[in-house]
Amino acid sequence: MTDLRDMLADARALIECESPSGDRAAVARSAEVVAEVGTGILGVAPERIDGVHLRWRLGPGPSRVLLLGHHDTVWPLGTLDDRPYAVDGGILRGPGCFDMKVGLVMALHAAAGLDGVTLLVTGDEELGSPGSRELIEREARAAEAALVLEASADGGALKCERKGTSLYDVRVIGRAAHAGLEPERGVNATIELARQVLAVSALGGAGTTVTPTVARAGVTTNTVPAEGSFAVDVRVETRAEQERVDRAMRALGAVDPGARVEVTGGRNRPPLDASASDSLYALACRIAVGQGLAEPGRAAVGGASDGNFTAGVGTPTLDGLGAVGGGAHAADEHVVVEHIGPRTALLRALVSHLGAGGS
């Protein structure tokens, strides 16, 4: 059984190397730390892919199981100064601890000494995995099961369903004019932007959310804005809904005949349907009971992960196998220490069973 003190030391090493997704140099430094920690645990160095992704192949034969995680986080450099790594009262804190550096440590320790396993750690998940999606899907197609070390849902529940995501940028092009001298000569991009925001927000409903988020327009207070844009976050339960929203987004047109609307982006992650997780969840429950643990709960969540990609190519996928805690992407991000050991033991038994060809 892995010593919890070792796991906490490894978690600290990963957490104290900050890795905001948008800072490639920082993520590359984090990849070096993950590689060093992982090599010490697994006894073999990983392949380094595109500078920020890491892949371990364990054992001489083909891999049956894909363990999947990421080491990038949402937190900017300097967050550690305000919220340093700490363990107090059985609670571990630090930027990225819950999402998902403790989960990475769990995966590394669970896989140590096992064969038939590929461990893939990516560095751009929080950006939507633009550079790693093909790699993830390729590895998933070669595996019989994908186990995702994203943090658990409330109470340690496993994530058996995830909504699919689409991401868009809507740009409005108008015409500039002096706001005081001759505003009538302009085409106000801010007004047209407001119309498009309302049209887009009306596309949601029945389990689908279509949310305008970051917006901007104009350059000075005394100029009719000539250009503006806003981002759109879409979450759907089914592929049919994802396609419906996509068609509607691409059909957007300007209300003002002098304006023009351009839509870029599209579908990012397909939904993770419950059918992709059912058999693996049942197996995890049987193993938990055999270890004297309570059966983990199961949850459907709105957030997406790289597990959406593995399920999307037809690979049985179980997500949320990582840390138990809360506060993902929030200031109160934390991990409950007492669950780290039992969850890692459950994960190891699950990997061992699947790697041996069990079901």
VENLIN-V971294 format. One record per helix or strand of 2 or more residues. SS is the DSSP state (2 for helix, 1 for strand). FROM is the first residue (numbers start at 1). LEN is the number of residues. Records with the same first field share a line. If there is no record, write none. Layout:
# VENLIN-V971294
SS->FROM-LEN + FROM-LEN
This chain:
# VENLIN-V971294
2->4-12 + 24-19 + 79-4 + 97-15 + 125-3 + 133-9 + 154-3 + 183-3 + 189-13 + 239-12 + 274-3 + 278-13 + 307-6 + 338-18
1->47-3 + 53-6 + 65-6 + 86-3 + 91-3 + 117-6 + 145-4 + 158-5 + 164-10 + 177-2 + 208-10 + 223-2 + 227-10 + 260-10 + 298-4 + 317-3 + 325-2 + 334-3
